[in-house]
Amino acid sequence: MAASSDLLTLRKSAPVSPVALILRARGDTVKLKIVLDNYGYYDSAVTATIDEEALNSADLADKLAALPAGKDATVVVSFTPGQQYRLGKITLEGDLPEAMRGMLNLRAGQPAISADVLAAGARLLTALQDGGYAFAKVDVEEAELLPDSHELAVPIRVQTGMVTRFGAISVKGLQRTRLSAVVSRLQLHAGEQYSAQALDRARRNLLGMGVFGSVDVNVAKVADANGAVPVTFLVTERKRHEVVLNAAYSSDLGASAGVTWTDHNLLGSAEELVLAASVININGSATNGIGYDTGAKVIVPEFLHPTQTLQVSLDAIQQSLLAYDQKAETAGVTLTRNLSKFWSTSVGFTATVDSINQPQELIVPNLNKGNFYYTLFALPLSLRYDSTGLSSPLLDPTHGIRAALTVSPTESLGPPDATYVISQFRASAYLDLHDLSWTAPGRTVIAVRGLYGYAQGANVIDLPPDQRFYAGGSGTIRGYTFQSVGAQFSKFCGPPSGPVPVPPDASPLVASAFWQFCPRAPMPPMGAPSIGSNFSINTAVGGVAVDAASVELRQRVGTNYGFAVFVDGGSISQSAHPFSGQYQFGVGTGARYYTPIGAIRFDIAFPWTLPPDEIGSRARGLQVYIGLGQAF
């Protein structure tokens, strides 16, 4: 009733004159009576007064006009609901097939809520249309009130008509798009039994092509002599080209800005050409300079199968991080297939030329100051599950699960050469507390995510630095700078003054890789503690395994605002034993502003646990993350 009241919803946004206020109050009494009727309270009464005067008072308007400036009138709406009516006898009239009588799902004695009765009629009509009765009619409008028994007798009249089939199927409005590409997406054929569900699925398939702004379905009013119903799809093609600007900021990786240009209909069959370029790592605490990330990809839908998509891509990246400097070019091809509404799988092949600079010259002798050059060949295989029902990862999930398992056998031509398999499992789940009857729908959501990754077949030094696992930052543990969790290379510049221990969780191989020295400093014996006065840990080693998890409470406030609180945790391991690293935790909170294309996110986070000062210099204080869409 509150949602239906103009007096409430328009009180602040649309103040009115005295006469208009009286008319608004009268309109509310009529609307609220209809609301009560719709919930089965047919004997109800609704009245309203303004400043304790009845609405039909002859001098009410004059009294309101005489109110002092700034003084509001007091409107009181009162109602007596009376006894709620129940459904009485439910009568089905007409030639309804016996198998469809149960589709109503109405029973005598349940509350006489009009929405339930109308929904039952709509459900029955849909079932008839899905059963081939294209011109079926279901009438539930003439219910009869029985005041003595407080019941509502519901006669339902059904006209099924004849069973029909799809006739000629045509498409109008095509410009660049090829008819053959549209017909294959329809998945409808002349001669098949008529189905409203099949028509709706065909319409959604056309919209899913990404080339149409609107799709309408026009069904002939009558069937022909053979029982065939012609169907016409009326389409409007969207603009072929699209330009999207993006920007983000985090205190560790700095600012980024980029542009994406897309051709949604490259060759007339909904092929996409996507060109993207971004400037990254602008003034970040975990970066040493500005980099770039560019890419081009061609996406071919229905490649050899209606549910199969081919993607060919070329990417180039240059970044200067505290952990390493990288310049890489990658070419790849991926074949993705939708297995069902929720499941999809893909197989691909990538070739990467990678140039890495990381202080490892003490590990492999005769290397040129930490410069490494790799050629990588990988065969990524993935299986994905998504029950959130969202068309874009930027939209706000309130229920369901997302999960992805990726296994990538990789051949790395170094030095050193290595063959290994990188496996990753990511999952996130969303619980709307409305499902527990605690809150309104979509207002309070608990989101959790988990990550586990493992590189099998190579130790940490054999892996190229960009193939290792790292933690810290928005993707794993917020509150820690990017890649700052786990063992670090150290730096010693100065005369010896005292012992500094090797981190206790370091393996002998990693311990031997742990030190980078200035030219004037002596190198300690293999595996021995270092001595020095200016000790600092400043470069991440990475690991062969990672595990991380997050819990986040998301709360909406009003229509467009919200906030979140979260806890992240995880570890990096340099050994082949999963979950063997030292765990670090971060906590934080953030604000949200919800837009039609996703939530604008502003988060701050702090490290909850810190390593001892002598083990390393991790960033203290808060980290800031700004972007579009939720963190996961």
C-alpha positions in Angstrom: 0.0 0.0 0.0 2.8 2.4 0.8 4.4 1.8 -2.6 1.0 2.6 -4.3 0.5 5.9 -2.4 1.1 9.1 -4.4 0.9 11.0 -1.1 4.0 9.1 0.1 6.1 8.7 -3.1 5.5 12.3 -4.3 5.5 14.1 -1.0 9.1 15.6 -1.3 9.6 15.4 -5.1 6.3 17.0 -6.2 4.7 19.3 -3.7 1.3 20.6 -4.8 -1.3 23.4 -4.2 -4.1 22.9 -1.7 -6.7 21.9 -4.3 -4.2 19.4 -5.9 -3.4 18.0 -2.5 -7.1 17.2 -2.0 -7.3 15.6 -5.4 -4.2 13.5 -4.7 -5.6 12.3 -1.4 -8.9 11.4 -3.1 -6.9 9.5 -5.8 -5.1 7.6 -3.1 -8.3 6.4 -1.4 -9.4 4.9 -4.8 -5.9 3.4 -5.5 -5.6 1.9 -2.0 -9.0 0.4 -2.2 -8.0 -1.4 -5.4 -4.8 -2.6 -3.7 -6.9 -4.1 -0.8 -9.3 -5.7 -3.3 -6.3 -7.3 -5.2 -5.3 -9.0 -1.9 -8.7 -10.3 -1.3 -10.0 -7.6 1.1 -13.2 -6.9 -0.9 -15.1 -5.6 2.2 -12.4 -3.0 3.0 -12.9 0.8 3.3 -10.3 3.6 2.8 -10.8 7.2 4.1 -8.5 10.2 4.3 -8.4 13.5 6.2 -6.3 16.6 5.9 -5.7 18.5 9.1 -8.5 16.4 10.6 -11.0 17.7 7.9 -12.8 15.3 5.6 -11.9 15.5 2.0 -15.4 16.6 1.0 -15.4 19.6 3.4 -16.5 22.7 1.6 -13.9 25.0 3.1 -10.9 22.6 3.3 -9.1 24.2 0.3 -9.4 27.7 1.9 -8.0 26.4 5.2 -5.1 24.9 3.5 -4.4 28.1 1.5 -4.4 30.0 4.8 -1.6 27.9 6.4 1.4 30.0 7.4 4.5 29.7 5.1 6.6 26.7 5.8 3.8 24.8 7.7 2.9 21.4 6.2 -0.6 20.0 6.1 -1.1 16.7 7.9 -2.7 13.9 5.8 -4.0 10.8 7.5 -5.1 7.8 5.5 -7.1 5.2 7.4 -8.4 1.8 6.3 -10.3 -1.1 7.6 -9.5 -4.3 5.6 -12.3 -6.5 6.8 -12.1 -10.3 6.3 -9.9 -11.6 3.5 -11.8 -13.6 0.9 -10.6 -17.1 -0.1 -10.9 -18.9 -3.4 -14.0 -20.9 -3.7 -15.0 -23.1 -6.6 -12.6 -23.1 -9.5 -14.4 -24.0 -12.8 -12.6 -24.8 -16.0 -14.9 -24.3 -19.1 -13.9 -25.2 -22.6 -11.9 -27.8 -24.4 -8.8 -27.9 -22.2 -6.7 -31.0 -22.6 -6.7 -33.1 -19.5 -2.9 -33.1 -19.2 -2.9 -29.3 -18.8 -5.4 -28.9 -16.1 -2.7 -29.1 -13.4 -0.9 -26.1 -14.9 -3.3 -23.7 -13.0 -1.9 -24.6 -9.6 -4.8 -23.0 -7.9 -6.8 -24.6 -5.0 -10.0 -23.8 -3.1 -9.3 -22.2 0.2 -6.1 -20.2 -0.7 -6.2 -16.4 -0.3 -8.0 -14.7 -3.2 -5.1 -12.7 -4.4 -5.8 -11.5 -7.9 -2.1 -11.6 -9.0 -2.1 -15.4 -8.2 -5.2 -16.0 -10.2 -4.0 -14.0 -13.2 -0.6 -15.6 -13.1 -2.3 -19.0 -13.2 -4.2 -18.0 -16.3 -1.0 -16.7 -17.9 0.8 -19.9 -17.0 -1.9 -22.0 -18.6 -1.9 -19.9 -21.7 1.8 -20.3 -22.1 1.5 -24.0 -21.7 -1.1 -24.2 -24.4 1.0 -22.1 -26.8 4.0 -24.3 -26.1 1.8 -27.3 -26.9 1.1 -26.0 -30.4 -2.2 -24.0 -29.7 -1.0 -20.7 -31.2 -4.4 -19.0 -30.9 -5.5 -20.3 -27.5 -7.4 -18.0 -25.2 -7.7 -18.1 -21.4 -10.2 -15.8 -19.7 -10.0 -15.3 -15.9 -11.5 -11.9 -15.6 -15.1 -12.6 -14.5 -14.8 -13.9 -11.0 -17.8 -13.8 -8.7 -17.8 -12.5 -5.1 -19.8 -14.6 -2.6 -20.2 -12.2 0.4 -22.0 -14.7 2.6 -19.1 -17.2 2.6 -16.4 -14.7 1.9 -15.3 -16.6 -1.2 -14.4 -15.8 -4.7 -15.7 -18.2 -7.4 -13.4 -18.3 -10.3 -14.7 -19.5 -13.7 -11.9 -20.0 -16.2 -12.9 -20.1 -19.9 -10.5 -21.8 -22.3 -10.5 -21.9 -26.1 -7.7 -23.9 -27.5 -8.3 -23.8 -31.2 -6.4 -26.2 -33.5 -2.9 -27.4 -33.1 -0.6 -25.4 -35.4 2.8 -25.6 -36.9 5.3 -22.9 -37.9 4.8 -21.7 -41.4 7.2 -19.5 -43.4 9.8 -17.8 -41.3 11.1 -14.5 -42.5 13.3 -11.7 -41.3 12.9 -8.0 -42.1 15.2 -5.1 -41.4 18.5 -6.6 -42.3 21.1 -4.2 -43.7 24.7 -5.5 -43.3 23.9 -8.8 -41.5 23.6 -11.9 -43.7 20.3 -13.7 -43.7 22.0 -17.1 -43.4 23.7 -16.0 -40.2 20.4 -14.9 -38.7 18.4 -18.1 -39.8 21.0 -20.3 -38.2 20.6 -18.4 -34.9 16.8 -18.8 -34.9 16.9 -22.5 -34.5 13.3 -22.6 -35.9 12.1 -24.5 -39.0 8.9 -24.4 -41.0 6.8 -27.4 -40.2 7.8 -27.8 -36.6 5.0 -27.6 -34.0 4.3 -24.1 -32.8 5.8 -23.1 -29.5 5.8 -19.7 -27.7 8.9 -20.8 -25.8 10.7 -21.5 -29.1 9.8 -18.1 -30.4 11.1 -16.4 -27.2 14.3 -18.4 -27.4 14.8 -17.4 -31.0 14.3 -13.7 -30.1 16.9 -13.9 -27.3 19.3 -15.7 -29.7 19.1 -12.9 -32.1 19.7 -10.3 -29.4 22.6 -12.4 -28.2 24.3 -11.9 -31.6 25.2 -8.4 -30.5 24.3 -6.8 -33.8 20.7 -5.9 -33.2 19.3 -3.1 -31.0 15.8 -4.5 -31.1 14.0 -7.7 -32.2 10.2 -8.0 -32.4 8.2 -11.1 -33.3 5.1 -10.8 -35.5 2.9 -13.9 -35.6 0.2 -14.1 -38.2 -3.3 -13.6 -36.7 -4.7 -16.9 -38.3 -3.3 -20.1 -39.5 -3.5 -21.1 -43.2 -5.6 -24.0 -44.5 -2.8 -26.5 -43.5 -2.5 -25.2 -39.9 0.7 -23.3 -40.6 1.4 -20.0 -38.9 3.8 -17.6 -40.7 6.2 -15.8 -38.4 8.2 -12.6 -39.1 11.1 -11.3 -37.1 11.5 -7.5 -37.3 15.0 -6.4 -36.5 16.9 -3.1 -36.1 20.6 -3.2 -36.5 22.6 -1.4 -33.9 25.5 0.9 -34.7 28.3 -1.3 -36.1 31.2 0.4 -34.3 31.7 1.2 -30.7 34.3 3.1 -28.7 34.7 2.5 -25.0 37.0 4.5 -22.7 38.1 3.0 -19.4 40.1 4.2 -16.4 41.0 2.7 -13.0 43.3 3.5 -10.1 44.9 1.6 -7.2 47.6 2.9 -5.0 49.9 -0.1 -5.7 49.6 -0.4 -9.5 48.8 3.3 -10.1 46.4 4.7 -12.6 45.5 3.2 -16.0 43.5 4.5 -18.9 42.6 3.0 -22.2 40.4 2.8 -25.2 38.6 -0.1 -26.9 37.3 0.0 -30.5 34.9 -2.7 -31.6 33.4 -3.7 -35.0 30.4 -5.8 -34.0 29.7 -7.1 -37.6 33.0 -7.4 -39.4 32.0 -9.6 -42.2 28.2 -9.6 -41.9 27.8 -12.7 -39.7 28.3 -11.1 -36.3 32.1 -11.5 -36.3 33.8 -9.0 -34.0 37.1 -7.2 -34.3 38.3 -5.7 -31.1 41.2 -3.3 -30.8 42.3 -2.2 -27.3 45.2 -0.1 -26.0 45.9 1.0 -22.4 48.5 3.0 -20.6 49.2 1.3 -17.3 51.2 1.6 -14.1 51.1 5.4 -13.9 52.7 6.4 -10.6 52.0 3.2 -8.6 53.9 2.2 -5.4 54.5 -1.3 -6.8 55.7 -0.1 -10.2 58.9 1.4 -11.5 57.5 3.1 -14.6 54.7 3.5 -17.1 53.8 0.6 -19.3 51.3 -0.4 -22.0 48.9 -3.2 -22.7 47.6 -3.6 -26.2 45.7 -6.2 -28.1 43.7 -7.2 -31.1 41.3 -10.1 -31.4 38.8 -11.5 -34.0 35.8 -13.4 -32.7 33.9 -15.7 -35.0 30.6 -17.1 -33.7 29.1 -20.4 -34.7 32.5 -21.8 -35.8 31.8 -25.3 -37.1 28.9 -25.6 -34.5 26.0 -23.4 -33.4 27.4 -23.1 -29.8 31.0 -22.8 -30.7 33.1 -19.6 -30.9 36.6 -19.1 -32.4 38.9 -16.3 -31.1 42.2 -15.3 -32.6 44.2 -12.8 -30.7 47.5 -10.8 -30.7 48.6 -9.1 -27.5 51.6 -7.0 -26.4 52.5 -5.8 -22.9 55.3 -3.9 -21.3 55.4 -3.3 -17.6 57.9 -2.4 -15.0 57.0 -3.9 -11.6 58.9 -4.2 -8.4 59.0 -8.0 -9.0 60.3 -7.9 -12.6 60.3 -5.9 -15.8 58.5 -7.5 -18.7 58.1 -7.1 -22.4 56.0 -9.8 -24.1 54.1 -10.5 -27.3 51.6 -13.3 -27.4 49.6 -14.9 -30.3 46.8 -17.2 -29.4 43.8 -19.1 -30.7 40.9 -20.3 -28.5 37.9 -22.4 -29.3 35.0 -22.0 -26.8 31.9 -24.1 -26.7 28.7 -23.6 -24.6 27.7 -27.0 -23.1 24.5 -25.7 -21.4 23.0 -22.6 -19.9 25.6 -22.7 -17.1 28.6 -24.7 -18.4 31.2 -23.9 -21.1 34.6 -25.2 -22.0 37.5 -24.0 -24.2 40.7 -25.2 -25.6 43.5 -23.0 -27.0 47.1 -22.6 -28.1 49.3 -19.7 -27.3 52.9 -18.7 -28.3 54.7 -16.0 -26.3 58.0 -14.3 -26.8 58.9 -13.0 -23.3 61.7 -10.7 -22.1 62.1 -10.5 -18.3 64.5 -8.7 -16.1 64.7 -10.0 -12.6 67.7 -10.1 -10.2 68.5 -13.8 -10.5 72.0 -13.6 -11.9 73.3 -15.3 -8.7 71.2 -18.4 -9.4 72.2 -19.1 -13.0 75.8 -18.1 -13.7 76.9 -16.1 -16.7 73.6 -14.4 -17.2 73.5 -10.8 -18.3 72.4 -8.9 -15.2 69.1 -10.6 -14.7 67.9 -10.4 -18.4 66.0 -13.5 -19.4 64.5 -14.4 -22.7 61.8 -17.1 -23.1 59.7 -18.6 -25.8 56.6 -20.2 -24.3 54.1 -22.6 -25.9 51.0 -23.4 -23.9 47.8 -25.4 -24.4 45.3 -23.8 -22.0 42.2 -26.0 -21.3 39.3 -24.6 -19.2 35.9 -25.5 -17.8 33.6 -22.8 -16.6 30.4 -22.6 -14.6 28.2 -19.5 -14.2 24.8 -19.5 -12.6 24.6 -15.7 -11.8 22.5 -15.1 -15.0 24.4 -11.8 -15.8 25.3 -10.8 -19.3 28.4 -8.7 -18.2 31.0 -9.2 -15.5 30.6 -5.6 -14.6 27.0 -6.1 -13.4 26.4 -6.7 -9.7 25.9 -10.4 -8.9 23.4 -11.2 -6.1 23.1 -14.9 -6.4 24.6 -17.9 -8.0 28.2 -19.3 -8.4 31.0 -18.6 -10.8 33.8 -21.1 -11.1 36.6 -21.8 -13.5 39.2 -24.5 -13.8 42.2 -23.9 -16.1 45.0 -26.3 -16.9 47.8 -25.1 -19.1 50.6 -27.5 -20.2 53.5 -25.3 -21.1 56.9 -25.7 -22.7 59.3 -22.9 -21.8 62.5 -22.4 -23.8 64.7 -20.5 -21.4 67.3 -20.6 -20.0 66.5 -22.7 -18.2 64.3 -24.9 -20.4 61.3 -26.3 -18.5 58.2 -28.3 -19.1 55.4 -27.8 -16.5 51.6 -27.7 -16.1 50.0 -24.6 -14.5 46.6 -25.3 -12.9 44.3 -22.7 -11.4 40.9 -23.0 -9.8 38.8 -19.9 -9.1 35.4 -19.7 -7.7 33.0 -17.1 -6.2 29.6 -17.5 -4.7 26.9 -14.9 -3.8 24.2 -15.2 -1.2 21.3 -12.7 -1.1 20.1 -12.5 2.5 16.6 -12.1 1.1 16.8 -15.9 0.4 16.9 -16.3 4.2 14.0 -13.8 4.6 16.2 -11.4 6.4 16.3 -8.4 3.9 14.6 -7.1 0.8 15.8 -8.6 -2.5 19.3 -7.5 -3.6 19.9 -5.2 -0.6 22.3 -7.3 1.4 24.7 -9.8 -0.3 27.5 -11.9 1.1 30.1 -12.7 -1.5 33.0 -15.2 -1.1 35.8 -16.1 -3.5 38.6 -18.6 -3.5 41.7 -19.2 -5.6 44.1 -22.1 -5.7 47.0 -22.4 -8.2 49.8 -24.8 -8.6 52.7 -25.2 -11.1 53.6 -28.8 -11.4 56.9 -30.1 -12.9 59.2 -27.1 -12.2 60.7 -25.4 -9.2 60.4 -21.7 -8.6 63.6 -20.8 -10.4 62.8 -22.8 -13.5 59.6 -21.0 -14.0 59.7 -17.7 -15.9 59.0 -14.9 -13.5 55.7 -13.9 -15.1 54.6 -17.6 -14.9 55.0 -17.8 -11.2 52.3 -17.2 -8.7 52.1 -13.9 -6.7 49.8 -12.5 -4.1 48.9 -9.0 -2.9 46.7 -6.5 -4.6 43.0 -6.3 -5.7 43.0 -9.8 -7.2 44.1 -11.7 -4.2 44.8 -9.9 -0.9 43.7 -6.3 -0.7 45.7 -4.1 1.7 49.1 -5.5 0.5 50.8 -3.9 -2.5 50.8 -5.8 -5.7 52.9 -9.0 -5.5 54.3 -8.2 -2.1 53.2 -11.4 -0.3 55.7 -14.2 -0.1 59.5 -14.5 -0.3 61.4 -11.5 -1.6 64.8 -10.9 -3.1 66.9 -8.8 -0.8 69.3 -6.0 -1.4 72.5 -5.3 0.6 74.5 -2.1 0.0 77.0 -1.2 2.7 79.7 -2.4 5.0 79.0 -5.5 7.1 77.6 -4.7 10.5 75.5 -7.6 11.7 73.7 -10.8 10.8 70.4 -10.8 9.0 68.6 -14.2 8.9 67.3 -15.9 5.8 63.4 -16.1 6.1 62.6 -19.4 8.0 60.2 -20.7 5.3 62.7 -20.3 2.4 63.8 -23.5 0.7 67.6 -24.0 0.1 67.1 -23.2 -3.6 65.2 -20.0 -2.8 67.6 -19.1 0.0 70.4 -19.3 -2.5 68.4 -17.0 -4.8 67.6 -14.5 -2.2 70.2 -11.9 -2.4 71.1 -9.2 -4.8 74.2 -7.2 -3.9 75.8 -4.0 -4.8 79.1 -4.4 -6.7 81.1 -3.5 -3.6 79.5 -6.0 -1.3 80.8 -9.5 -0.8 78.5 -12.4 -1.7 77.7 -14.7 1.3 78.3 -18.4 1.1 75.5 -20.5 -0.4 72.7 -20.9 2.2 74.5 -18.8 4.8 72.9 -15.8 6.6 73.8 -12.4 5.1 75.5 -9.6 7.0 75.1 -6.0 6.2 73.8 -2.7 7.5 71.4 -1.6 4.7 69.2 -4.6 4.4 65.9 -4.4 2.5 63.6 -6.8 0.7 62.2 -5.1 -2.4 61.5 -7.7 -5.1 59.1 -10.6 -5.1 60.4 -14.0 -5.8 57.0 -15.6 -6.7 56.1 -19.1 -6.0 54.9 -22.4 -7.5 51.6 -22.4 -5.5 49.1 -19.8 -4.3 45.9 -20.0 -2.3 43.7 -17.1 -1.4 40.2 -16.4 -0.2 37.9 -13.4 0.4 34.7 -12.7 2.3 32.8 -9.5 1.5 29.5 -8.0 2.8 27.8 -5.7 0.3 25.0 -3.5 1.5 22.8 -1.2 -0.6 21.8 2.2 0.8 18.9 3.9 -0.9 18.7 3.5 -4.7 22.2 4.2 -6.0 24.5 4.0 -3.0 26.1 1.2 -1.0 29.1 0.1 1.0 31.1 -3.1 1.5 33.4 -4.5 4.2 35.8 -7.4 3.5 38.5 -9.7 4.7 41.1 -11.2 2.3 43.8 -13.8 3.1 46.3 -16.0 1.3 49.8 -17.3 0.9 52.5 -18.0 -1.6 54.6 -21.2 -1.5 58.0 -21.9 -3.1 57.6 -25.6 -2.5 55.6 -28.3 -4.1 53.5 -28.6 -0.9 50.1 -26.7 -1.3 49.0 -24.5 1.6 52.5 -24.4 3.1 53.2 -20.7 2.8 52.9 -18.0 5.5 49.4 -16.6 5.5 48.8 -12.9 5.3 45.4 -11.1 5.8 44.0 -7.8 4.8 40.8 -6.0 5.9 39.0 -3.1 4.3 35.8 -1.2 3.4 34.5 0.7 0.5 31.8 2.8 -1.0 29.7 1.9 -4.1 27.7 4.0 -6.5 25.4 1.8 -8.7 24.9 2.7 -12.3 23.1 0.8 -15.1 26.5 -0.5 -16.4 27.9 -1.5 -13.1 29.0 -0.3 -9.7 31.6 2.4 -9.4 33.9 1.0 -6.6 36.1 2.9 -4.1 37.9 0.6 -1.6 40.5 1.1 1.0 42.3 -1.8 2.7 44.9 -2.4 5.4 47.3 -5.2 6.0 46.2 -7.1 9.0 49.4 -9.1 9.5 52.9 -7.9 8.7 56.2 -9.7 8.5 58.9 -8.7 11.0 60.8 -5.6 10.0 64.1 -7.5 9.5 62.5 -9.9 7.0 61.2 -7.4 4.6 59.9 -4.0 3.8 56.2 -4.3 2.9 54.1 -1.3 2.2 52.4 -0.2 5.4 49.3 1.8 5.6 46.2 1.8 3.4 45.9 0.8 -0.2 43.3 2.4 -2.4 41.3 0.7 -5.3 39.0 2.5 -7.7 37.3 0.9 -10.6 34.0 -0.1 -12.4 32.3 -3.3 -11.2 32.7 -5.3 -8.0 36.1 -6.6 -7.0 34.7 -10.1 -7.9 
